[in-house]
Amino acid sequence: MTFAWYGHLKNFNHKPLLFVILFSWGVAFFEYVLQVPANRIGFQYYSLGQLKVIQEVITMVVFAGFAMMYMKQPLKMDFLWAGLCLVGAVYFMFREGLPHA
């Protein structure tokens, strides 16, 4: 979804908006083709909240790489702070399964 949402800002800023929307929908379609079955399989093992947190962590990692490598944006400390917040989210969503000392 990262490319569908932001990739056009670099390559298609001169194209008509309708073209960009249709192109982005096409990219997103293939991601949904993978995501929907993955959620069905994952829901057998994880709660809905856990699936969402996993998705957010993956999205942030992909976005950081996309921003740096494709969009040539500098990596800022804000990525680290956001990542630490996501670590907290992972902890709270998965803490029931953690061994207790």
Secondary structure as GFF3:
##gff-version 3
##sequence-region A 1 101
A	DSSP	alpha_helix	2	2	.	.	.	ID=ss1
A	DSSP	pi_helix	3	7	.	.	.	ID=ss2
A	DSSP	alpha_helix	8	11	.	.	.	ID=ss3
A	DSSP	alpha_helix	17	42	.	.	.	ID=ss4
A	DSSP	alpha_helix	48	65	.	.	.	ID=ss5
A	DSSP	pi_helix	66	70	.	.	.	ID=ss6
A	DSSP	alpha_helix	77	94	.	.	.	ID=ss7
A	DSSP	three_ten_helix	95	97	.	.	.	ID=ss8
###
